[in-house]
Structure formats: C-alpha cells, structure tokens
Amino acid sequence: MVAGFVAVSNVLRVELVVALVVFGTVTGAQARFWVGRVGAPWLYRSWPRVAPWVALGAAGVERYGTALLPLYRFSKGTFNLTGLGGGVSRMSWSRFAVLDTAGACLWVGVSVGIGYAIGLLGGALEPEWGAYVGLGLLVAGLLVVFFFGRRLRQQLQPLAEEALKARSADRMRQSTT
C-alpha cells in the first residue's frame, strides 16, 4: 500500500512496484512450500508447539486449497502457516504454484491499488487527508487483529491438534506399509 501511495507522486513506477512485490511474495511462498515439503519431519521435531499449526495448514490446503490459496494473503498471519502447510500437504507443487501465483497477483493488485487510490485521494483533497485515511485503515486492521486474533486462535487450537494427530497417524501407516 505504501508503495502504491508513493507511486502517485511518480517517485516509483507502479508497474515496477507491482512486478517486484509479486516476485517477492511468490518467491517467499515457494520457499516456504519447499521447506514444508522437504523439512516437515524436522519441523515437527524441532518446534513441537508449531507442529499442530503446520498440520492445520496442511489440512486446510488439502481441503480448501482452491479457495484458500488465492485468498490467504488477505488474512494477516496465515502466510507462513499456508506456505509451510502447502508443502506438508498432498497437493502437487504445480497446483500450489499456479493457485498461489494467482493469489499473489490478486493481493498485490488490491494492496497497491488501495495505496494508489489513497494517494490520488490525498492529491485531490489535501495531502494530509490521504495520510489520515491510510492511518485509519492501519489502525482498523490492528484493532481487528487484536480483538479477533486471540479468539480465532482459541477456536483453531483444537482443530490444529486434531490435524497433527491425523497427520501423525497417516505417517505411521505409511511407514508400516
């Protein structure tokens, strides 16, 4: 959003901003996918408190991947969970890459577009009003995360633990066959 806001003043080229942010977010998601794909057993052993959440991410990707992967960037805090979970899941890399890239393009377009629109609004009115709108959006986002984040975590904790148990049972069955 900030880059879109700055691009209004022609300090940055909006096309370059979009391309670089898409590249960065896709690269980060792909790296997380491969860490999950290659390092899942190590992740589970090394960080037992994180393991249920990675298992929940894997279960979410397997069950809701077509809708989840294009939209998860809009929910703060799900980037690591979904990327690592995608790697741990049974979803193929090519399907993950296509859906994730589509979601990255959508997220970047919306985020940079909102920043650009706020910049245009600030130029049309008075510059400080654009900053006020941006600050207001930031404060609103922080309030949502603060008030609903803890409750969401409490609701998801049992599901995460259940997903880890199911994932562990699957691994046990695979290792005995």
Residue pairs with C-beta under 8 A, 6 or more apart in sequence:
1 111
1 112
1 114
1 115
1 118
1 134
1 137
2 115
3 12
3 17
3 21
3 112
3 115
4 14
4 17
4 111
4 112
4 113
4 114
4 115
4 116
4 117
4 118
4 119
5 115
5 116
5 118
5 119
5 122
5 130
5 134
6 12
6 115
6 119
7 13
7 14
7 17
7 112
7 115
7 116
7 119
8 116
8 119
8 120
8 122
8 123
9 119
14 112
14 116
17 112
18 108
18 109
18 112
21 108
21 111
21 112
22 101
22 104
22 105
22 108
25 73
25 104
25 107
25 108
26 100
26 101
26 104
28 79
28 83
29 79
29 82
29 83
29 86
29 100
29 104
30 97
30 100
31 83
32 79
32 80
32 83
32 84
32 86
32 87
33 83
33 84
33 86
33 87
33 93
33 96
33 97
33 100
34 87
35 43
35 83
35 84
35 87
36 43
36 54
36 58
36 83
36 84
36 85
36 86
36 87
36 88
36 89
37 87
37 88
37 93
38 87
40 54
40 87
40 88
43 50
43 51
43 54
43 84
43 88
44 51
44 54
51 164
52 157
52 160
52 161
52 163
52 164
53 81
53 160
54 81
54 84
54 85
54 88
55 85
55 88
55 160
55 163
55 164
55 166
55 167
56 81
56 85
56 156
56 159
56 160
56 163
56 164
57 78
57 81
57 82
57 83
57 84
57 85
57 86
57 88
57 89
58 85
58 86
58 88
58 89
58 163
58 167
59 85
59 89
59 159
59 163
59 166
59 167
60 68
60 81
60 82
60 85
61 68
61 69
61 82
61 85
61 86
61 89
61 91
61 96
62 89
62 90
62 91
65 86
65 89
65 91
65 95
65 96
65 99
66 99
68 82
69 82
69 86
69 96
69 99
69 100
69 102
69 103
70 99
70 100
70 102
70 103
70 106
71 103
71 106
72 78
72 79
72 82
72 103
73 79
73 103
73 104
73 107
74 107
74 110
76 141
76 145
77 145
77 149
83 100
86 96
86 100
87 96
88 167
114 137
115 134
118 130
118 133
118 134
118 137
119 130
121 129
121 130
121 133
122 128
122 129
122 130
122 131
122 133
123 130
